[in-house]
Every structure is written in structure tokens, then in C-alpha cells.
Amino acid sequence: MGLLSILRKLKSAPDQEVRILLLGLDNAGKTTLLKQLASEDISHITPTQGFNIKSVQSQGFKLNVWDIGGQRKIRPYWRNYFENTDILIYVIDSADRKRFEETGQELAELLEEEKLSCVPVLIFANKQDLLTAAPASEIAEGLNLHTIRDRVWQIQSCSALTGEGVQDGINWVCKNVSAKKK
């Protein structure tokens, strides 16, 4: 099932817009994930220095996915994109265990942001195609995700490179956007 068929399912009002914010540390796989969603070539990805946005329209429905760079010097600017976010997707490099503490701190700060309060969050445990990847359950436990009480959340194993697990995450996003928009 492609992105357009997901959008058709999600559509409940003409010209409805959904704003998705795609965040995570640098090299987590955000841009690869975005290109995978848009069915674009993922063979040449360069680090995002600012942001990428993909807008997809289908039968009066518009999905805007904002992919913001994750380098340390760019992260303070993330807050400029919080306004009117419908879904937060946070991407974690599951194989980069040395940065789990850093990525956990960034996620915790995002969850404290007033403009993101009650916004559903999908955590993609990316790079599951690598042998050194931590399973999503281990990441969830390490980040204490079970303590999140102010919003719906989901952690999803995936590989942006192969596409495995990405569709399951997008199905969750669509379900929760539909619920939020009603």
C-alpha cells in the first residue's frame, strides 16, 4: 500500500492538511525515511543542513512532512517548527548505542515543549537491518517510554533503507491523525 492510498484512507474533509514534524539526531535516517515515504531514490542522501519538506496531495488532502536537520547546532531551531504540529515522528539510530542517552534527552525535551503537548508521537527505531541494532523494546525501556502519559505514542522497528516497518508506522500515524482530527 503506497502513500497515496494511505492518504485516501485518511481523508475525511476536503482540503484537510496534516502537519508532521520529523525529528531526531543527525544520521538517524530522517531524510532516508522521508524519501522512502515519497517513493524517491534513496541512493544519494546528504546530511540535512536546514530542512526538507514533502507535500503530497490526493483528492483534496494535503500531507506536509517537515524533516529538520538533527546536528547539535541546528537543534535549538527545532522549536520554530512546533506550531500546529499534528504528529511528531522521532527517529532513533538503533545501532548507535553510544548516542542513546543524547537522543533520549532530546526526546524528553521535545515531550516537555508546550507547543507539542498532547501531540501523538511515533518513535521509529531505525536501522533494524544492522546486526548491532537494539530492538525497539530495549530502546523503549531505556528511554522510559512507558512513563509517557500525556499523549498516545508508539515505537516502531524499521529500516528506512529497506522500507521494512515503515508502513506499519505510517498506518499508526494515519490512525492517530484521523482520531485527532475528528
Backbone as a ProteinNet text record, in pm:
[ID]
protein_1_A
[PRIMARY]
MGLLSILRKLKSAPDQEVRILLLGLDNAGKTTLLKQLASEDISHITPTQGFNIKSVQSQGFKLNVWDIGGQRKIRPYWRNYFENTDILIYVIDSADRKRFEETGQELAELLEEEKLSCVPVLIFANKQDLLTAAPASEIAEGLNLHTIRDRVWQIQSCSALTGEGVQDGINWVCKNVSAKKK
[TERTIARY]
85.7	0	90	71.5	154.1	101.4	178.8	143.1	10.7	-13.2	-137.6	-260.2	-250.5	-366.1	-388.2	-280.1	-293.9	-365.6	-327	-389.7	-538.2	-571.8	-713.4	-792.9	-733.5	-799	-816.7	-714.5	-711.1	-807.1	-831.4	-909.8	-1049.7	-1082.6	-1217.8	-1284	-1207.9	-1264.3	-1187	-1256.2	-1186.6	-1075.8	-965.4	-852.7	-797.9	-812	-758.9	-607.1	-539.6	-393.6	-350.3	-243.1	-182.3	-36.4	6.4	145.2	219.3	321.4	402.3	543.1	593.6	728.4	817.4	924.2	1016	1148.3	1176.6	1296.1	1378	1499.5	1591.2	1733.2	1827.5	1967.4	2016.5	2126.8	2188.4	2226.5	2213.9	2248.3	2152.9	2034.4	1937	1860.9	1856.1	1786.6	1658.2	1642.9	1519.3	1494.1	1595.2	1578.1	1556.9	1627.4	1606.7	1462.7	1413.8	1275.9	1177.5	1201.2	1113.6	1112.5	1229.8	1237.7	1172.2	1184.8	1120.2	967.5	915.9	771.4	722.1	807.2	769.5	804.4	849.4	890.3	996.2	1092	1201.2	1328.8	1426.6	1555.9	1627.4	1674.6	1744.6	1893.2	1943.4	2083.4	2181.9	2138.5	2229	2165.3	2189.5	2135	2251.3	2231.8	2333.2	2274	2358.8	2307	2222	2111.3	2021.5	2077.8	2105.9	2162.8	2054.3	1937	1825.2	1704.5	1619.9	1504.2	1465.6	1393.3	1329.5	1181	1101.9	957.7	903.3	817.7	748.6	600	533.7	388.7	328.3	229	162.5	13.9	-45.6	-188.9	-257.9	-371.2	-450.2	-596.7	-676.8	-821.3	-856.3	-794	-826.1	-758.7	-666.4	-597.7	-451.3	-395.5	-255.7	-180.1	-74	12.6	145.3	183.8	311.2	402.7	515.9	613.9	737.1	768.8	884.3	997.2	1107.6	1227.8	1331.4	1360	1452	1585.9	1695.4	1829.2	1848.2	1931.4	1948.7	2085.5	2170.1	2300.7	2280.4	2372.9	2361.9	2338	2405.6	2392.4	2256.1	2186.2	2055.2	1941	1960.8	1851.7	1782.2	1852.2	1779.4	1672.2	1685.3	1587.9	1465.8	1468.9	1354.5	1227.5	1237	1116.7	1043.9	1113.7	1049.6	946.8	946.7	859.1	748.3	739.4	644.4	498.5	474.6	338.6	253.3	135.5	35.8	79.3	167.9	209.9	98.8	62.5	-40.2	20.2	138	206.2	355.9	421.6	567	621.2	712.3	783.7	928	974.9	1111.8	1187.5	1300.3	1377	1503.3	1526.6	1644	1726.9	1857.8	1950.5	1968.5	1904.3	1904.7	2040.9	2130.9	2263.4	2367.6	2331.9	2427.5	2404.3	2441.9	2416.8	2486.5	2599	2672.5	2591	2490.1	2411.9	2271.5	2242.9	2110	2077.7	2175.1	2149.5	2118.2	2195.4	2174.1	2038.5	2003.3	1875.4	1759.1	1778.9	1675.5	1652.4	1761.5	1748.4	1674.7	1708.2	1641.1	1491.4	1458.7	1318.1	1244.6	1306.2	1243.3	1216.4	1310.6	1289.9	1175	1165.1	1054.2	919.9	915.1	789.7	748.5	843	813.1	767.1	784.4	750.3	599.7	561.8	419.9	348.7	413.9	350.4	333.2	400	386	306.5	246.4	172.6	55.6	38.4	-68	-54.3	52.7	73.8	118.2	47.9	89.1	232.4	306.8	446.1	472.9	532.8	578.7	730.4	787.5	932.7	969.6	1043.8	1094.6	1229.7	1239.3	1366.6	1429.2	1500.8	1550.8	1677.7	1714.2	1836.6	1833.3	1713.3	1698.3	1759.8	1799.9	1867.2	2012.7	2064.2	2202.4	2207.2	2308	2321	2337.1	2392.2	2417.5	2297.9	2187.5	2070.7	2006.8	1974.5	1899.4	1753.3	1686.1	1542.9	1460.8	1347.8	1261.5	1222.5	1199.6	1159.4	1269.9	1394.7	1507.2	1519.6	1498.8	1504.1	1390.9	1271.1	1155.7	1181.9	1239.8	1269.8	1377.9	1482.7	1593	1550.9	1454	1405.1	1285.8	1245.5	1130.8	1003.7	982.4	865.2	734.8	737	616.8	566.3	648.1	605.7	532.4	525.9	455.7	305.6	242.8	100.1	15.4	79.6	4.2	-27.1	1.7	-21.7	-15.1	-69.2	-52.5	85	146.7	278.9	293.5	390	419.2	566.7	632.4	767.6	757.4	821.6	811.9	950.6	983.9	1107.7	1096.7	1206.4	1202.9	1342.8	1348.1	1469.2	1428.7	1470.8	1439.4	1505.2	1615	1689.3	1611.2	1557.6	1484.5	1333.9	1285.8	1142.9	1068.2	1134	1069.2	1022.9	896.8	840.5	790.3	830.2	790.9	639.6	583.4	439.7	358.3	405.1	334.9	331	442.7	447.3	353.4	350.4	263.5	117.2	85.4	-52.5	-92.6	-0.6	-27.2	-48.4	37	23.9	-114	-153.5	-282.4	-399.6	-392.3	-497.8	-508.6	-393.5	-395.6	-424.4	-388.9	-427.2	-577.3	-631.4	-776.8	-851	-803	-866.9	-856.3	-742.1	-719.7	-802.6	-820.2	-891.8	-1042.4	-1092.5	-1238.9	-1289.2
-117.6	0	123.4	212.4	331.8	447.8	553.2	672.1	731.4	731.1	789.3	711.9	580	503.8	527	549.5	583.9	717.7	811.6	943.9	935.9	851.8	836.1	782.6	686.4	631.6	738.5	821.2	920.6	1036.8	1064.4	1181.2	1176	1280.3	1285.2	1420	1519	1650.5	1707.9	1785.2	1842.4	1938.1	1934.7	2025	2016.7	1904.1	1886	1875.5	1946.1	1940.2	1871.7	1794.4	1729.3	1772.1	1820	1864.9	1763	1701.8	1601.9	1657.2	1655.2	1701.8	1579.8	1570.5	1457.2	1501.5	1454.2	1496.5	1377	1404.8	1303.9	1355	1286.8	1327.8	1314	1383	1369	1222.4	1179.3	1044	935.9	976	877.2	813.3	884.2	829.9	903.8	1025.8	1101.8	1127.2	1176.2	1209.3	1083	976.5	849.6	802.8	815.6	779.3	863.7	994.8	1084.8	1048.2	1022.1	984.6	848.4	757.3	627.2	645.7	734.9	761.6	821.3	904.2	970.7	886	762.5	671.5	734	801.8	865	782	811.7	743.8	774.1	669.4	688.4	656.5	645	605.5	718.6	844.2	957	1052	1028.8	1114.5	1192.8	1322.9	1405.4	1460.4	1493.9	1548.2	1673.4	1681.8	1796.2	1913.5	2022.7	2141	2235.5	2226.6	2309.2	2219.7	2217.5	2129	2084.8	1974.1	1924.5	1920.6	1948.7	1933	1862.7	1767.6	1697.8	1717.7	1768	1783.7	1691.9	1616.2	1524.3	1556	1573	1599.1	1481.1	1448.6	1341.9	1366.1	1385.3	1401.4	1503.5	1619.9	1727	1714.5	1622.7	1602.6	1638.5	1714.3	1756.1	1714.5	1636.3	1590.1	1663	1735.5	1808.2	1743.2	1689.5	1628	1717.7	1768	1856.2	1775.5	1762.5	1691.7	1798.3	1812.5	1915.7	1851	1914.5	1863	1836	1736.7	1695.7	1724.7	1799.2	1833.4	1918.9	1907.7	1977.3	2128	2189.1	2334.2	2373.5	2278.7	2306.4	2282.7	2193.3	2153.3	2268.8	2376.4	2486.8	2549.6	2530.8	2587.3	2498.8	2376.5	2287.5	2355.9	2433.2	2492.7	2586.9	2635.5	2721.8	2646.7	2516.1	2432.9	2363.9	2387.6	2316.6	2355.2	2479.6	2533.2	2446.9	2412.9	2340.9	2201.1	2138.2	2002.1	1904.8	1817.3	1716.6	1586.4	1550.6	1427.4	1456.4	1405.6	1412.2	1272.8	1264.9	1139.8	1163.7	1081.3	1093.7	969	989.4	878.5	855.6	729.9	690.8	591.1	612.1	515.7	403.5	291.8	180.1	114.6	139.5	77.7	167.6	291.9	387.1	397.9	292.8	283.8	393.7	443.4	549.6	677.8	692.5	816.2	798.2	682.5	660.7	763.5	795.4	893.4	1030.7	1070.4	1200.5	1205.6	1100.8	1101.1	1097.4	1027.5	1023.7	1160.5	1234.5	1370	1461.9	1451.4	1535.7	1503.4	1374.1	1334	1383.4	1369	1415	1565.3	1642.1	1787.2	1819.3	1744.2	1765.7	1738.5	1632.6	1595.4	1696.3	1779.1	1884.2	2014.4	2026.1	2150.6	2175.5	2294.8	2330.1	2320.8	2366.7	2365.5	2224.5	2127.1	1988.1	1905	1971	1895	1821.4	1700.4	1611.2	1568.2	1608.7	1567.3	1420.8	1335.4	1195.1	1184.1	1086.2	1069.9	925.6	915	786.6	787.3	689.4	675.7	562.9	596.1	495	447.3	320.8	257.7	210.6	301.5	282	196.2	157.1	81.4	-60.2	-117.5	-254.1	-357	-313.1	-402.9	-429.3	-353.1	-372	-472.7	-556.3	-660.2	-601.6	-480.6	-419.5	-339.3	-340.1	-261.3	-316.7	-225.7	-263.7	-281.2	-381.3	-397.4	-281.6	-255.4	-144.7	-157.7	-279.6	-298.7	-253.2	-278.6	-236	-82.5	-22.9	123.9	185.5	130.4	180.9	175.9	66.2	51.6	151.6	163.2	253.8	400.3	435.2	573.8	597.1	493.3	503	550.8	502.4	546	509.4	403	359.9	466	566.9	672.2	786.5	782.8	888.7	871.1	971.3	963	1072.3	1175.3	1291.1	1285.7	1172.9	1161.1	1014.9	984.1	849.4	843.1	727	708.5	565.4	546.7	413.9	409.8	299	277.3	168.1	192	101.3	67.8	-59.7	-103.5	-78.4	-30.6	-9.3	-4.3	-8.6	19	112.4	237.8	333.7	290.1	219.3	173.8	67.7	-31.1	-139.5	-112.6	-20.9	8	-78	-178.1	-268.2	-192.4	-211	-149.7	-7.2	56.4	196.5	206.4	116.3	119	99.8	12.5	-8.8	121.1	193.5	322	423.6	428.8	524.7	488.9	361.2	320.1	372	363	414.9	566.4	635.5	781.3	816	748.3	777.3	753.8	646.4	616.2	728.5	775.3	876.1	1016.7	1046.2	1174.3	1176.8	1066.1	1058.6	1078.9	1014.2	1026.7	1168.8	1231.6	1367.5	1470.3	1447.5	1543.8	1538.9	1428.6	1415.4	1501.7
0	0	0	-98.2	-109.6	-28.4	-28.9	47.3	-0.5	-131	-182	-134.3	-128.6	-80	68.9	143.6	285.7	298	214.4	219.2	185.5	89.2	54	173.2	244.7	363.5	471	485.7	591.8	565.6	438.3	400.5	461.9	537.5	594	569	522.9	491.8	373.4	286.3	171.5	216.9	144.5	169.5	312	375.7	510.5	502.5	591.1	597.2	724.7	713.9	828.4	831.4	944.8	959.6	1046.3	986.9	1055.2	1070.7	1192.2	1221.7	1240.5	1160.4	1159.4	1219.7	1342.9	1416	1463	1505.8	1557.2	1541	1603.5	1592.5	1448.7	1419.5	1288.3	1265.2	1142.2	1099.5	1152	1198	1245.6	1129.4	1014.2	898	863	910	886.3	737.8	667.2	526.1	443.6	475.5	405.1	426.3	548.7	579.9	498	493.1	417.8	269.3	213.9	72.4	48.6	143.5	132.9	128.4	214	216.9	85.1	24.7	-100.1	-223.1	-199.8	-308	-397.9	-335.9	-409.9	-394.8	-479.3	-476.9	-345.6	-278.7	-151.2	-162.3	-285.1	-301.5	-272.6	-281.4	-255.9	-155.9	-27.7	78	138.5	154.3	220	349.2	447.1	573	549.7	620.2	607.1	685.7	617.4	681.8	733.6	684.1	728.4	747.6	643.7	649.1	509.6	503.9	382	411.3	312	328	204.5	229.6	121.9	145.5	42.7	47.2	-57.7	-14.9	-105.5	-104.2	-223.7	-232	-298.1	-246.5	-304.3	-272	-373.3	-357.9	-249	-256.5	-162.2	-26.5	-10.9	115.6	99.1	193.2	185	311.2	291.1	399.8	387.4	489.9	491.9	593.9	547.5	636.4	638.9	757.1	777.4	839.8	767.4	811	846.4	974.4	1021.5	1056.8	1016.1	1044.9	1192.6	1224.9	1364.2	1424	1351.6	1408.2	1532.9	1626	1754.2	1735.4	1639.5	1619.6	1561.6	1501.6	1441.3	1540.6	1636	1727	1798.6	1839.1	1903.4	1812.8	1683	1589	1569.3	1622.8	1609.8	1657	1765.1	1823.9	1728.1	1626.7	1527.1	1443	1449.7	1366.7	1446.2	1576.5	1661.5	1638	1603	1589.1	1495.3	1538.8	1458.1	1413.2	1486.4	1453.4	1493.5	1400.1	1426.9	1479.7	1428.2	1468.9	1474.4	1578	1587	1557.3	1460.2	1435.1	1477.5	1570.4	1620.8	1577.9	1509.9	1453.4	1536.6	1571.9	1650.4	1569.8	1568.1	1509.2	1611.4	1588.6	1684.1	1699.6	1605.5	1611.3	1677.2	1704.9	1763.5	1913.8	1984.4	2128.3	2208.4	2155.8	2225.6	2235.6	2150.3	2149.2	2207.2	2266.3	2323.2	2431.6	2516	2621.3	2561.2	2462.7	2397	2328	2254.6	2183.6	2283.2	2394.7	2499.2	2561.3	2583.1	2638.9	2542	2414	2313.7	2306.3	2308	2303.3	2427.8	2544.4	2668.9	2663.6	2610.4	2597.9	2502.9	2393.1	2299.1	2366.3	2446	2511.9	2619.1	2664.8	2762.5	2697.3	2566.8	2496.2	2498.7	2540.2	2549.8	2414.6	2307.1	2174.7	2119.4	2180.7	2138.1	2238.5	2338.3	2439.7	2374.4	2413.5	2366.6	2220.1	2151.5	2012.4	2012	1938.7	1931.2	1878.9	1930.3	1887.4	1844.4	1727.7	1676.5	1683.5	1750	1755.3	1660.6	1557.1	1466	1518.5	1556.5	1594.7	1463.9	1399.1	1263.8	1261.4	1142.8	1111.9	1170.1	1175.5	1225.4	1131.2	1011.9	918.1	958.3	1055.5	1101.3	1216.7	1216.6	1320.6	1460.5	1470.1	1600.6	1654.2	1582.1	1623.3	1750.2	1841	1961.6	1922.3	1977.2	1946.6	2003.4	1940.9	1983.4	2130.2	2177.5	2317.6	2413.3	2378	2461	2461.1	2346.7	2336.8	2418.4	2405.1	2480.1	2629.9	2675.5	2817.9	2860.2	2780.4	2812.3	2815.7	2733.5	2729.2	2821.7	2894.8	2986.5	2916.6	2796.7	2720.8	2791.5	2871.2	2942.7	3041.3	3070.5	3164	3093.5	2961	2886.7	2908.1	2966.7	2999.8	2934.5	2877.9	2829.1	2679.9	2615.4	2471.2	2431.3	2314.2	2260.1	2195.3	2205	2146.3	2099.2	2011.9	1958.5	1923.4	1950.2	1899.8	1794.4	1681.7	1567.9	1514.8	1512.8	1449	1300.6	1240.4	1096.7	1038.2	908.7	833.1	720.1	729.3	622.7	492.2	503.2	385.5	307.2	378.3	311.5	305.4	388.5	394.9	495.4	550.5	645.3	769.8	807.2	927.4	907.9	798.7	775.6	757	677.9	651.7	779.9	869.1	995.8	1076.4	1077.6	1147.6	1085.5	953.4	884.1	906.5	912	943.8	1081.5	1179	1313.6	1308.5	1233.1	1217	1162.1	1055.9	992.3	1087.6	1161.6	1258.7	1363.8	1411	1515.5	1464.8	1340.8	1282.2	1262.3	1211.7	1191	1323.6	1429.7	1560.8	1612.8	1592.9	1642.9	1566.2	1435.5	1352.2	1370.9	1428.5	1444.8	1557.7
[MASK]
++++++++++++++++++++++++++++++++++++++++++++++++++++++++++++++++++++++++++++++++++++++++++++++++++++++++++++++++++++++++++++++++++++++++++++++++++++++++++++++++++++++++++++++++++++++

